[in-house]
């Protein structure tokens, strides 16, 4: 076990025990801000249904070069952000 993990775990236990002993009557409530709520994801349900039907019926076009280009572009973006 890493010594840092052991110290952190022991400190968390000690801190929780002392907090429980000193402030047992205090009650902390958590209420997230509505400003931070992202809401529903922007999904076009009709477009999803069309694509799902095309995949199920076997008519969805799979173009290997477009897939490869997208994979390469995604890899480049991930490397640029790191």
PyMOL CGO cylinders between C-alpha atoms (Angstrom):
from pymol import cmd
from pymol.cgo import CYLINDER

trace = [
    CYLINDER, 0.00, 0.00, 0.00, 1.29, 3.43, -0.87, 0.3, 1, 1, 1, 1, 1, 1,
    CYLINDER, 1.29, 3.43, -0.87, 2.16, 5.55, 2.18, 0.3, 1, 1, 1, 1, 1, 1,
    CYLINDER, 2.16, 5.55, 2.18, 0.31, 8.56, 0.76, 0.3, 1, 1, 1, 1, 1, 1,
    CYLINDER, 0.31, 8.56, 0.76, -2.88, 6.54, 0.44, 0.3, 1, 1, 1, 1, 1, 1,
    CYLINDER, -2.88, 6.54, 0.44, -2.51, 5.20, 3.98, 0.3, 1, 1, 1, 1, 1, 1,
    CYLINDER, -2.51, 5.20, 3.98, -2.00, 8.71, 5.39, 0.3, 1, 1, 1, 1, 1, 1,
    CYLINDER, -2.00, 8.71, 5.39, -4.94, 10.08, 3.43, 0.3, 1, 1, 1, 1, 1, 1,
    CYLINDER, -4.94, 10.08, 3.43, -7.23, 7.26, 4.49, 0.3, 1, 1, 1, 1, 1, 1,
    CYLINDER, -7.23, 7.26, 4.49, -6.16, 7.55, 8.14, 0.3, 1, 1, 1, 1, 1, 1,
    CYLINDER, -6.16, 7.55, 8.14, -6.59, 11.32, 8.07, 0.3, 1, 1, 1, 1, 1, 1,
    CYLINDER, -6.59, 11.32, 8.07, -10.05, 11.02, 6.56, 0.3, 1, 1, 1, 1, 1, 1,
    CYLINDER, -10.05, 11.02, 6.56, -11.11, 8.59, 9.29, 0.3, 1, 1, 1, 1, 1, 1,
    CYLINDER, -11.11, 8.59, 9.29, -9.69, 10.79, 12.06, 0.3, 1, 1, 1, 1, 1, 1,
    CYLINDER, -9.69, 10.79, 12.06, -11.24, 13.92, 10.58, 0.3, 1, 1, 1, 1, 1, 1,
    CYLINDER, -11.24, 13.92, 10.58, -14.63, 12.27, 10.22, 0.3, 1, 1, 1, 1, 1, 1,
    CYLINDER, -14.63, 12.27, 10.22, -14.53, 11.01, 13.81, 0.3, 1, 1, 1, 1, 1, 1,
    CYLINDER, -14.53, 11.01, 13.81, -13.59, 14.42, 15.21, 0.3, 1, 1, 1, 1, 1, 1,
    CYLINDER, -13.59, 14.42, 15.21, -16.23, 16.15, 13.09, 0.3, 1, 1, 1, 1, 1, 1,
    CYLINDER, -16.23, 16.15, 13.09, -18.86, 13.72, 14.31, 0.3, 1, 1, 1, 1, 1, 1,
    CYLINDER, -18.86, 13.72, 14.31, -17.81, 14.26, 17.93, 0.3, 1, 1, 1, 1, 1, 1,
    CYLINDER, -17.81, 14.26, 17.93, -17.70, 18.06, 17.81, 0.3, 1, 1, 1, 1, 1, 1,
    CYLINDER, -17.70, 18.06, 17.81, -20.58, 18.91, 15.50, 0.3, 1, 1, 1, 1, 1, 1,
    CYLINDER, -20.58, 18.91, 15.50, -23.07, 16.12, 15.98, 0.3, 1, 1, 1, 1, 1, 1,
    CYLINDER, -23.07, 16.12, 15.98, -25.93, 18.61, 16.19, 0.3, 1, 1, 1, 1, 1, 1,
    CYLINDER, -25.93, 18.61, 16.19, -24.95, 20.40, 12.96, 0.3, 1, 1, 1, 1, 1, 1,
    CYLINDER, -24.95, 20.40, 12.96, -26.66, 19.16, 9.84, 0.3, 1, 1, 1, 1, 1, 1,
    CYLINDER, -26.66, 19.16, 9.84, -25.26, 20.06, 6.45, 0.3, 1, 1, 1, 1, 1, 1,
    CYLINDER, -25.26, 20.06, 6.45, -27.60, 19.86, 3.49, 0.3, 1, 1, 1, 1, 1, 1,
    CYLINDER, -27.60, 19.86, 3.49, -26.53, 19.77, -0.12, 0.3, 1, 1, 1, 1, 1, 1,
    CYLINDER, -26.53, 19.77, -0.12, -28.62, 21.50, -2.74, 0.3, 1, 1, 1, 1, 1, 1,
    CYLINDER, -28.62, 21.50, -2.74, -27.14, 21.74, -6.24, 0.3, 1, 1, 1, 1, 1, 1,
    CYLINDER, -27.14, 21.74, -6.24, -27.49, 25.02, -8.09, 0.3, 1, 1, 1, 1, 1, 1,
    CYLINDER, -27.49, 25.02, -8.09, -29.98, 25.11, -10.94, 0.3, 1, 1, 1, 1, 1, 1,
    CYLINDER, -29.98, 25.11, -10.94, -27.48, 27.23, -12.88, 0.3, 1, 1, 1, 1, 1, 1,
    CYLINDER, -27.48, 27.23, -12.88, -25.20, 24.19, -13.10, 0.3, 1, 1, 1, 1, 1, 1,
    CYLINDER, -25.20, 24.19, -13.10, -27.96, 21.89, -14.41, 0.3, 1, 1, 1, 1, 1, 1,
    CYLINDER, -27.96, 21.89, -14.41, -27.12, 21.11, -18.06, 0.3, 1, 1, 1, 1, 1, 1,
    CYLINDER, -27.12, 21.11, -18.06, -30.70, 20.11, -18.87, 0.3, 1, 1, 1, 1, 1, 1,
    CYLINDER, -30.70, 20.11, -18.87, -31.58, 17.58, -21.53, 0.3, 1, 1, 1, 1, 1, 1,
    CYLINDER, -31.58, 17.58, -21.53, -29.03, 16.59, -24.16, 0.3, 1, 1, 1, 1, 1, 1,
    CYLINDER, -29.03, 16.59, -24.16, -29.77, 18.04, -27.61, 0.3, 1, 1, 1, 1, 1, 1,
    CYLINDER, -29.77, 18.04, -27.61, -30.86, 14.84, -29.37, 0.3, 1, 1, 1, 1, 1, 1,
    CYLINDER, -30.86, 14.84, -29.37, -32.92, 14.77, -32.56, 0.3, 1, 1, 1, 1, 1, 1,
    CYLINDER, -32.92, 14.77, -32.56, -35.15, 11.78, -31.80, 0.3, 1, 1, 1, 1, 1, 1,
    CYLINDER, -35.15, 11.78, -31.80, -36.50, 11.66, -35.35, 0.3, 1, 1, 1, 1, 1, 1,
    CYLINDER, -36.50, 11.66, -35.35, -32.98, 11.47, -36.83, 0.3, 1, 1, 1, 1, 1, 1,
    CYLINDER, -32.98, 11.47, -36.83, -32.05, 8.74, -34.33, 0.3, 1, 1, 1, 1, 1, 1,
    CYLINDER, -32.05, 8.74, -34.33, -35.12, 6.75, -35.38, 0.3, 1, 1, 1, 1, 1, 1,
    CYLINDER, -35.12, 6.75, -35.38, -34.22, 7.08, -39.08, 0.3, 1, 1, 1, 1, 1, 1,
    CYLINDER, -34.22, 7.08, -39.08, -30.63, 5.94, -38.47, 0.3, 1, 1, 1, 1, 1, 1,
    CYLINDER, -30.63, 5.94, -38.47, -31.78, 3.07, -36.22, 0.3, 1, 1, 1, 1, 1, 1,
    CYLINDER, -31.78, 3.07, -36.22, -34.21, 1.87, -38.91, 0.3, 1, 1, 1, 1, 1, 1,
    CYLINDER, -34.21, 1.87, -38.91, -31.49, 2.07, -41.60, 0.3, 1, 1, 1, 1, 1, 1,
    CYLINDER, -31.49, 2.07, -41.60, -29.09, 0.03, -39.45, 0.3, 1, 1, 1, 1, 1, 1,
    CYLINDER, -29.09, 0.03, -39.45, -31.75, -2.59, -38.66, 0.3, 1, 1, 1, 1, 1, 1,
    CYLINDER, -31.75, -2.59, -38.66, -32.75, -2.92, -42.31, 0.3, 1, 1, 1, 1, 1, 1,
    CYLINDER, -32.75, -2.92, -42.31, -29.13, -3.06, -43.50, 0.3, 1, 1, 1, 1, 1, 1,
    CYLINDER, -29.13, -3.06, -43.50, -29.34, 0.08, -45.65, 0.3, 1, 1, 1, 1, 1, 1,
    CYLINDER, -29.34, 0.08, -45.65, -27.13, 2.33, -43.51, 0.3, 1, 1, 1, 1, 1, 1,
    CYLINDER, -27.13, 2.33, -43.51, -24.11, 3.31, -45.62, 0.3, 1, 1, 1, 1, 1, 1,
    CYLINDER, -24.11, 3.31, -45.62, -20.78, 2.38, -44.06, 0.3, 1, 1, 1, 1, 1, 1,
    CYLINDER, -20.78, 2.38, -44.06, -17.90, 4.16, -45.79, 0.3, 1, 1, 1, 1, 1, 1,
    CYLINDER, -17.90, 4.16, -45.79, -14.56, 2.91, -44.43, 0.3, 1, 1, 1, 1, 1, 1,
    CYLINDER, -14.56, 2.91, -44.43, -12.59, 5.99, -45.54, 0.3, 1, 1, 1, 1, 1, 1,
    CYLINDER, -12.59, 5.99, -45.54, -14.93, 8.35, -43.65, 0.3, 1, 1, 1, 1, 1, 1,
    CYLINDER, -14.93, 8.35, -43.65, -14.65, 6.18, -40.53, 0.3, 1, 1, 1, 1, 1, 1,
    CYLINDER, -14.65, 6.18, -40.53, -10.85, 6.11, -40.80, 0.3, 1, 1, 1, 1, 1, 1,
    CYLINDER, -10.85, 6.11, -40.80, -10.67, 9.88, -41.32, 0.3, 1, 1, 1, 1, 1, 1,
    CYLINDER, -10.67, 9.88, -41.32, -12.85, 10.50, -38.26, 0.3, 1, 1, 1, 1, 1, 1,
    CYLINDER, -12.85, 10.50, -38.26, -10.74, 8.15, -36.13, 0.3, 1, 1, 1, 1, 1, 1,
    CYLINDER, -10.74, 8.15, -36.13, -7.51, 9.87, -37.20, 0.3, 1, 1, 1, 1, 1, 1,
    CYLINDER, -7.51, 9.87, -37.20, -9.00, 13.32, -36.55, 0.3, 1, 1, 1, 1, 1, 1,
    CYLINDER, -9.00, 13.32, -36.55, -10.21, 12.26, -33.09, 0.3, 1, 1, 1, 1, 1, 1,
    CYLINDER, -10.21, 12.26, -33.09, -6.76, 10.90, -32.26, 0.3, 1, 1, 1, 1, 1, 1,
    CYLINDER, -6.76, 10.90, -32.26, -5.13, 14.15, -33.35, 0.3, 1, 1, 1, 1, 1, 1,
    CYLINDER, -5.13, 14.15, -33.35, -7.55, 16.18, -31.21, 0.3, 1, 1, 1, 1, 1, 1,
    CYLINDER, -7.55, 16.18, -31.21, -6.87, 14.02, -28.17, 0.3, 1, 1, 1, 1, 1, 1,
    CYLINDER, -6.87, 14.02, -28.17, -3.11, 14.38, -28.60, 0.3, 1, 1, 1, 1, 1, 1,
    CYLINDER, -3.11, 14.38, -28.60, -3.38, 18.16, -29.08, 0.3, 1, 1, 1, 1, 1, 1,
    CYLINDER, -3.38, 18.16, -29.08, -5.30, 18.58, -25.80, 0.3, 1, 1, 1, 1, 1, 1,
    CYLINDER, -5.30, 18.58, -25.80, -2.87, 16.53, -23.72, 0.3, 1, 1, 1, 1, 1, 1,
]
cmd.load_cgo(trace, "trace")
